[in-house]
Amino acid sequence: MSHKLIYILISAVCIIGTLYFAAMNTQSIELSFVGQKFTVPLALIAVKLFVLGGATAFCLQRLRRREEKSEQKQLEWKAQDAKLQAEIQGDTVKLLEAKIATLETALEKALKKKN
């Protein structure tokens, strides 16, 4: 069973459980918040808390995905830097080999003129 299907099943069970709880608890309760007293149906509180939890999880997941994308970009940049460094090193070796070949040719010519 794939992880995606497991997550969907868990979500469905949570939604059904919350809706069942809300349907079974329709009585109103008194709450106080910031010095104010409210009379609110318990079902509404359960649904609001469920939605707030989902929104929080969504925001945290988005933040995590951004961090993963940032880390992936940094890894790509490091790979490109390593590739560029290897190319530079290869070019340096080729340049030195060309200089050596030029010097060898000049040395041969100089030795031929001397003889």
DAGICOR-V493468 format. One record per run of one state. SS is the DSSP state (H for helix, E for strand, - for the rest). FROM is the first residue (numbers start at 1). LEN is the number of residues. If there is no record, write none. Layout:
# DAGICOR-V493468
SS;FROM;LEN + SS;FROM;LEN
This chain:
# DAGICOR-V493468
-;1;2 + H;3;22 + -;25;3 + E;28;6 + -;34;2 + E;36;6 + H;42;73 + -;115;1
